[in-house]
Amino acid sequence: MGCGARDAARGRRFETAIERTDLRDPELGEAKQRLAALEATLGVLDVRAPAGGKFSVAHVESAEIPRRTHLSAGDYTVSVATANGEVTRAIHITLGETTALVFDIPASSARVTLPAVPKSNDARKTHHTRRTLAFASLGVAGLASVGAIVLGVNALEARDTFRADPTSQGALDHAKDLRLATNLTWAGAAAFGALGIVLFATSSSSGAEPASALRGPASVKLSAGLAHLRLSGAF
């Protein structure tokens, strides 16, 4: 126990002695003098309410309210507990002064522990199903992208072949077919990619309000060419 705590304990003993009805002079006068001298080197915390509660501060633990406590000068945190709950308050103790505290703990401040609500089986199944479909859609989009790149390269080669012989109708038709196939493949890759992103984003919010409900409807914009794909959107 530190020096401040020992002095505070002495102050408490002096106060208890003074409160005794059987104490008479000169013992009573001596106790008051010693208490006055001690209080000049300490501060007093006077916790007045709520009656019946308990407070803790520094070396004092679970003391009944009301009660006066002697403390060294400095900053402290006072914790008060009642049947309605528990609150804390920061205080500053000044030498030779009394700091009075009254705590008001309404019933609404009581600590309530609610049981965790587990996700239903349906919510878990929906989550896993969406996540699986999301990965599948992204996989298809990746494969389609590879196919579109291959088709795009072939389309460029067919275009160069036609330019080398502009009179060849077969070369022209072949280049057009490859260009159409490339664009359609890019469009499919974009569609599956967008679907995978939406499914992946909404799978994490299964069983709760989806994020899309807060942000508005999802939108996707895409443009495709012979060897490129541009995809943008808001989810």
C-alpha positions in Angstrom: 0.0 0.0 0.0 1.4 3.4 -1.0 1.9 6.4 1.2 -1.3 8.1 -0.1 -3.3 4.9 0.5 -2.0 4.6 4.1 -2.9 8.3 4.8 -6.3 7.7 3.3 -6.9 4.7 5.5 -5.8 6.8 8.5 -8.3 9.4 7.6 -11.1 6.8 7.4 -10.2 5.6 10.8 -10.2 9.1 12.3 -13.7 9.7 10.7 -15.0 6.4 12.1 -13.7 7.3 15.5 -15.3 10.8 15.4 -18.6 9.3 14.4 -18.6 7.0 17.5 -21.1 8.2 20.1 -19.1 6.9 23.0 -15.9 8.9 22.2 -15.3 11.8 24.6 -12.7 14.5 25.0 -9.8 14.5 25.0 -9.8 11.6 22.6 -12.5 13.2 20.4 -10.6 16.5 20.2 -7.4 14.8 19.3 -9.0 12.7 16.5 -10.5 15.9 15.0 -7.2 17.7 15.1 -5.4 14.8 13.5 -8.1 14.5 10.8 -7.9 18.2 10.0 -4.1 18.0 9.7 -4.4 14.9 7.5 -7.0 16.5 5.3 -4.6 19.4 4.6 -2.4 16.9 2.7 -5.2 15.0 1.0 -8.4 15.6 -0.9 -11.8 14.2 0.0 -14.2 12.3 -2.4 -17.8 12.4 -1.1 -19.9 9.9 -3.0 -23.5 10.7 -2.0 -25.8 8.8 -4.4 -27.2 6.4 -5.4 -27.7 5.1 -1.9 -27.2 1.3 -1.6 -24.9 1.2 -4.5 -21.2 0.5 -4.4 -18.2 2.4 -5.8 -14.6 1.7 -6.4 -11.7 4.2 -6.8 -8.0 3.8 -6.3 -7.4 1.5 -3.3 -11.1 1.5 -2.4 -13.1 -1.4 -3.7 -16.9 -1.9 -3.6 -17.5 0.6 -0.8 -21.1 1.2 0.3 -22.7 4.5 -0.8 -22.8 7.1 0.8 -19.2 7.4 1.9 -16.3 9.9 2.2 -12.9 8.7 1.0 -9.6 10.5 1.4 -7.3 10.5 -1.7 -4.1 12.0 -2.8 -4.3 14.8 -5.3 -4.6 13.7 -8.9 -6.8 12.2 -11.5 -9.0 9.1 -10.8 -11.7 7.0 -12.4 -14.7 6.3 -10.1 -16.8 3.2 -10.9 -20.3 2.9 -9.4 -22.4 -0.2 -9.6 -26.1 -0.7 -8.8 -28.8 -3.2 -9.7 -29.6 -1.0 -12.7 -26.2 -1.0 -14.2 -22.7 0.4 -13.9 -21.2 3.8 -14.8 -17.7 5.4 -14.6 -16.7 9.0 -14.2 -13.3 10.7 -14.4 -12.6 13.1 -11.5 -9.8 15.3 -10.2 -8.9 15.5 -6.5 -7.4 18.8 -5.1 -5.6 19.0 -1.8 -7.7 20.3 1.0 -10.9 20.3 -1.0 -14.0 18.0 -1.1 -15.3 16.7 -4.4 -18.9 15.6 -4.1 -20.3 13.1 -6.6 -23.9 12.1 -7.3 -24.5 9.3 -9.8 -27.8 8.9 -11.6 -28.2 5.5 -13.1 -31.5 5.1 -14.9 -32.9 1.6 -15.5 -32.2 2.1 -19.2 -28.4 2.0 -18.6 -28.4 -1.5 -17.3 -26.1 -3.8 -19.1 -28.1 -6.3 -21.2 -26.5 -9.2 -22.9 -28.5 -10.5 -25.8 -28.0 -14.0 -27.1 -26.4 -14.3 -30.6 -28.9 -15.0 -33.3 -27.5 -17.8 -35.5 -28.1 -17.7 -39.2 -30.8 -20.0 -40.4 -30.0 -23.0 -42.5 -31.8 -21.4 -45.4 -29.6 -18.3 -45.1 -26.4 -20.4 -45.0 -27.5 -22.4 -48.0 -28.3 -19.2 -50.0 -24.8 -17.9 -49.1 -23.0 -21.0 -50.3 -25.1 -21.3 -53.4 -24.5 -17.7 -54.5 -20.8 -18.0 -53.7 -20.6 -21.2 -55.8 -22.4 -19.6 -58.7 -20.2 -16.5 -58.5 -17.0 -18.5 -58.8 -18.6 -20.6 -61.7 -19.6 -17.4 -63.5 -16.2 -15.9 -63.1 -14.6 -19.1 -64.4 -16.8 -19.1 -67.5 -16.0 -15.4 -68.0 -12.3 -16.2 -67.8 -12.5 -19.0 -70.3 -14.6 -16.9 -72.7 -12.0 -14.1 -72.4 -9.3 -16.5 -73.5 -11.4 -17.7 -76.4 -12.2 -14.1 -77.4 -8.5 -13.3 -77.5 -7.8 -16.3 -79.7 -10.6 -15.4 -82.0 -9.5 -11.7 -82.0 -6.0 -12.7 -83.1 -7.4 -14.9 -85.9 -9.7 -12.1 -86.9 -6.8 -9.7 -87.2 -4.8 -12.2 -89.3 -7.9 -12.7 -91.6 -8.2 -9.0 -92.0 -4.6 -8.7 -93.0 -5.1 -11.5 -95.5 -8.0 -9.7 -97.0 -6.1 -6.5 -97.3 -3.4 -8.3 -99.1 -5.9 -9.6 -101.6 -9.0 -7.2 -101.5 -10.6 -9.0 -104.4 -11.0 -12.3 -102.4 -14.7 -12.6 -101.3 -13.8 -15.7 -99.3 -11.2 -13.8 -97.3 -13.6 -11.0 -96.6 -16.3 -13.3 -95.4 -13.9 -15.2 -93.2 -12.7 -12.0 -91.6 -16.2 -10.8 -90.9 -17.2 -14.1 -89.4 -14.2 -14.1 -87.0 -14.9 -10.5 -86.0 -18.5 -11.3 -85.2 -17.5 -14.4 -83.2 -14.9 -12.3 -81.3 -17.4 -9.6 -80.4 -20.0 -12.2 -79.3 -17.5 -14.1 -77.2 -16.4 -10.8 -75.5 -20.0 -10.0 -74.8 -20.5 -13.4 -73.2 -17.4 -13.0 -71.1 -18.6 -9.6 -69.9 -22.0 -10.9 -69.1 -20.7 -13.8 -67.0 -18.1 -11.6 -65.4 -20.8 -9.1 -64.3 -23.0 -11.9 -63.0 -20.2 -13.4 -61.0 -19.4 -10.0 -59.5 -23.0 -9.4 -58.5 -23.4 -12.9 -57.0 -20.1 -12.6 -55.1 -21.1 -9.2 -53.7 -24.5 -10.2 -52.6 -23.4 -13.6 -51.1 -21.7 -11.9 -48.2 -25.0 -10.2 -47.2 -27.2 -13.3 -47.2 -29.5 -13.3 -44.2 -29.2 -9.5 -43.8 -30.2 -6.5 -45.8 -28.2 -6.7 -49.1 -25.7 -3.9 -49.7 -27.4 -3.3 -53.1 -30.5 -2.2 -51.2 -28.5 0.6 -49.7 -26.6 1.7 -52.7 -29.3 1.4 -55.4 -29.6 -1.1 -58.3 -26.5 -2.5 -59.9 -25.6 -1.4 -63.4 -23.0 -2.7 -65.9 -21.7 -1.1 -69.1 -19.4 -2.9 -71.5 -17.9 -2.3 -74.9 -16.1 -5.0 -77.0 -13.7 -5.0 -79.9 -11.6 -7.5 -81.8 -9.0 -7.8 -79.0 -10.2 -5.8 -76.1 -13.0 -5.7 -73.5 -14.0 -2.7 -71.4 -16.3 -3.4 -68.4 -17.5 -0.8 -65.9 -20.4 -0.8 -63.4 -21.8 0.2 -60.0 -22.9 -2.4 -57.4 
